[in-house]
Every structure is written in C-alpha cells, then in structure tokens.
Amino acid sequence: MKRLYFFLIFIAVLVLSSCGIKTAQEVGLQFSTEQSALPDSLIWRNIGFAKELINQKEMMVVISGGSNPIPLEQWNQFKAAFPYQKNIDRHLLFEQTAFYRSPNTAVNCKEADCIKERTYKHYTWVEMAQPICVDFIGGKTDMLKPAKGHLVVKTIQKCQAVRFTDHIFQLTDHKGNYYAMHATENGNPDTSVVLPSGWELKKVALQEPLIISPFGGGNTCYFNIVGDHLGQGYHQYIFADSVYSGN
C-alpha cells in the first residue's frame, strides 16, 4: 500500500511538472527572429546518439558528456529518478554540431567556464538547454508524445549551432515557417507522419550546407523545437515574421 501511495505521488508530481511549462503568451515571450551572433571561433564536432535527461524541477535538459559520460551500452539499462526523466531517444540527423555555452552562463565566459557540468548517478552530464514555454498546433496534447495531427512547439534557450551538408527533411506550414528534422527515435525519418492541416514534410537536397544557429539577435540563444507524434524533432530555421511571440 505504501509503495502504491508513493507511486501515485510520483505520477502526480510528473503531471504537475508537465503542466508547469506555460505557453509563450502566458510567459510573455517575444524575441526577434534575427539570427544571433556566434562566437568568432566555433569548434565543430561530429555527432552520435544523444543521451538526454530532463530535470523536471529545474527545467534543465542535460546531455551525456564531460569527464565521465555514460557509455552507450549502459544507456538502455540506465534508470533515472525524479526529478530526472529520460528524454525520448534522439538519433541525430545533422552531421556536425558546435555547442558553445550552457544556459545561465556569462556571455563573456571563456572556454571551460562556458560549459556547466554536473554529476548524476556516477556519470557526468552537460547542461545543454532550458525550456521556456510550449505551444501546441492542432490542439493541446502530450508534450513528449503528441497525438496524430498535432505538433508541439517548445521554445528553449540553447547556445548551439548545427550543420546539415547533404539534405534535410523539411517541414513547413506553407505560411513562411520552415523547420529541419534534426532527430528521430529510431534513426529512420518518416515522411508519412500525420500532420496538422496545411503542413507538409518532404526530403530536400541542399545546394550548400545549412547552418542553423540561435535566434533573438545579439547574444541571445532562442530555438523553436517542434515535435511530432512519431518522436521526430525539428529545428525552426526560417520564420514568417520578424518577431516571434507564440503560435
């Protein structure tokens, strides 16, 4: 009985936590869709499988990294406990990434001071992104696994640039907003995903590399990350308007 009680408390906390992220309108979010300045020298790295945790109390996404990252062969068996929760699996589609500053670090930070590392269950994790708000296209739905015909738009702070070199899977609403698929759950992009009315997903060849960097202008680091019902994620790289304030 006691075990059931604590299980129900845990579920309640999860529900409250997921409801704690407000919409862009509720938090008063508004940012320029101008691309922000990048550091003079970016260190581009090849990518692999992203092992991410979400700290639901701090609203911080951390990724395996630092001095003692969790080995890939240990990831499936790894169990996270509240306030941490595993993010959905992320097989990344871009070829290279340049992560240059953790959230809440000084703009003028230098080298190692720009990356915040923490230890959890004997492994080290890098503070990568901080969710700000969430909006829904097609109606309110689950944030991590939206229903068919729905999309979730999470605005986050993340100081990272990503580079695609050959092709992208391009998502658009045909209103001037464009997104590039950056990750899947199983490694296989699926263009048969059920999208809201007016939306389209197709494979597009690139004539030159596409670099997606943060928005907001200056040294700000805003990204819109879209998720569909298949667990596919997208970075917005073209905005229809000069200012974003939610959907």
ZADOMI-562511 format. One record per residue (C-alpha): y, z, x; residue in one letter. Coordinates in steps of 0.001 Angstrom, whole numbers, padded with zeros to 6 digits, always signed. Layout:
YZXA
...
# end
This chain:
+000000+000000+000000M
+002374+000886+002841K
+001598-002434+004548R
+002386-004330+001334L
+005652-002392+000976Y
+006843-003325+004444F
+005748-006924+003886F
+007877-007106+000723L
+010831-005569+002559I
+010408-008169+005289F
+010395-011026+002778I
+013482-009604+001072A
+015320-009472+004403V
+014397-013089+005074L
+015707-014152+001692V
+018947-012250+002156L
+019312-013669+005627S
+018832-017242+004464S
+021376-016696+001709C
+023826-015239+004209G
+024912-018638+005521I
+027782-019801+003363K
+028983-023297+002598T
+031774-024986+004531A
+034134-024375+001617Q
+033203-020688+001427E
+033897-020092+005127V
+036974-022326+005109G
+035576-024654+007752L
+037762-027562+008755Q
+037640-029480+012003F
+038859-032752+013442S
+036198-035433+013747T
+037657-036439+017095E
+035109-036105+019880Q
+035725-033089+022088S
+036330-033143+025820A
+033262-032974+028050L
+033158-031288+031465P
+034081-033534+034369D
+030524-033410+035670S
+027581-033299+033306L
+024073-032617+034550I
+021749-034865+032577W
+018171-033696+032198R
+015110-035355+030732N
+013798-033697+027598I
+010459-032399+026356G
+009198-030342+023430F
+011843-027913+022139A
+010572-024345+021618K
+013226-022633+019499E
+013704-019263+017821L
+016324-018273+015264I
+017748-014768+015453N
+018488-014199+011758Q
+020532-011047+012377K
+022861-012539+014977E
+022678-016091+013576M
+021846-017486+017000M
+019404-020223+017955V
+017744-019716+021319V
+015549-022158+023197I
+012858-021515+025758S
+014460-021714+029177G
+015916-019719+032006G
+013960-017974+034728S
+010730-017355+032785N
+010318-019807+029867P
+007261-019634+027657I
+004596-022180+028739P
+003871-024922+026222L
+000225-023863+025974E
+001328-020390+024802Q
+003722-021603+022102W
+001296-022119+019206N
-000060-018588+019575Q
+003346-017004+020057F
+004335-014693+017194K
+007961-013871+016564A
+009002-010729+014690A
+012178-010026+012733F
+014997-010652+013455P
+013461-013643+015257Y
+011780-016513+013464Q
+010284-019683+014894K
+012258-022804+014169N
+010265-025787+012914I
+008655-027724+015758D
+011025-030103+017491R
+009699-033251+019183H
+012914-034675+020609L
+013732-038376+020382L
+016733-038697+022697F
+015990-039449+026329E
+018386-037066+028079Q
+020477-034012+027355T
+023347-032180+029020A
+023735-028590+027782F
+026830-027122+029382Y
+027864-023918+027596R
+026309-021257+025363S
+028201-020196+022215P
+030818-017471+022709N
+031283-018157+026413T
+034654-018765+028003A
+035847-022363+028081V
+036727-021988+031771N
+033344-020463+032694C
+031718-021520+035947K
+028118-022660+036434E
+025644-019852+035681A
+028259-017879+033704D
+028272-020675+031117C
+024645-020113+030108I
+023617-016888+028387K
+020006-015885+028947E
+018086-013190+027096R
+014544-011793+027277T
+012239-011563+024275Y
+008546-010699+024430K
+008479-011053+028224H
+009882-014600+028186Y
+013437-015815+028744T
+015465-017787+026217W
+018820-019530+026430V
+021441-019031+023714E
+021952-022598+022549M
+023575-022857+019129A
+025223-020762+016443Q
+025025-021789+012766P
+028360-021642+010949I
+027679-022914+007456C
+025306-025026+005409V
+025847-027636+002704D
+023387-029494+000521F
+023211-033130-000531I
+021289-033711-003745G
+021498-030066-004840G
+020745-026673-003334K
+017338-026428-001680T
+015468-024662+001134D
+017429-024764+004385M
+014490-025346+006723L
+012356-027500+004437K
+014484-029217+001769P
+012867-030812-001271A
+012318-034559-001539K
+015530-036409-002305G
+017615-033626-000743H
+019311-033204+002614L
+020623-030078+004317V
+023767-030287+006464V
+024142-027411+008926K
+027369-027158+010871T
+026762-025435+014183I
+028522-024624+017420Q
+026611-026219+020290K
+028098-027440+023574C
+025645-030186+024374Q
+025644-033964+024744A
+022582-036114+024060V
+021860-039686+025137R
+019808-042391+023451F
+019187-045533+025508T
+016952-047977+023650D
+017082-047480+019878H
+017826-044909+017213I
+016635-044165+013712F
+019938-044434+011913Q
+020678-042524+008721L
+023726-043447+006632T
+025202-042744+003216D
+026922-046171+003249H
+030260-044358+002919K
+031121-044367+006601G
+028969-041443+007786N
+026241-042171+010347Y
+023554-039985+011873Y
+020925-040498+014590A
+017493-038896+014239M
+017065-036532+017169H
+013809-034738+016371A
+010659-034728+014277T
+007954-032156+013631E
+005056-034365+014712N
+006690-036799+017148G
+006456-039778+014795N
+009666-040834+012986P
+009008-041754+009352D
+011453-044097+007620T
+009656-043677+004266S
+011328-040284+003762V
+012665-039740+000228V
+016471-039664+000494L
+019295-038987-001971P
+020581-041978-003921S
+022618-044375-001766G
+021207-043193+001565W
+019228-045352+003990E
+017169-044765+007134L
+016255-047597+009482K
+015467-048297+013130K
+018400-049819+015018V
+018347-051332+018506A
+021107-050179+020858L
+023138-052671+022852Q
+024274-049859+025153E
+023404-046164+025486P
+024617-043936+022672L
+026004-040583+023811I
+026616-038058+021050I
+028902-035221+022074S
+030524-032371+020103P
+033402-032857+017687F
+036557-030929+016893G
+038781-032126+019719G
+039763-030233+022857G
+037098-027767+023960N
+035529-027096+020562T
+031835-027798+020022C
+031049-028644+016404Y
+027991-030599+015339F
+026653-031527+011926N
+022869-031393+011930I
+021073-032927+008940V
+017501-032122+007930G
+015180-033950+005534D
+012011-032922+003664H
+009739-034202+006460L
+011328-031892+009015G
+013233-034720+010678Q
+016611-033786+012155G
+019719-035902+012720Y
+022976-035562+014676H
+026047-036960+012937Q
+027846-039308+015328Y
+030311-041157+013067I
+032430-039510+010358F
+034017-041311+007428A
+037104-039076+007533D
+039389-037766+010251S
+038804-034156+009153V
+035503-032582+008076Y
+035550-029764+005529S
+032081-029934+003999G
+030218-032082+001527N
# end
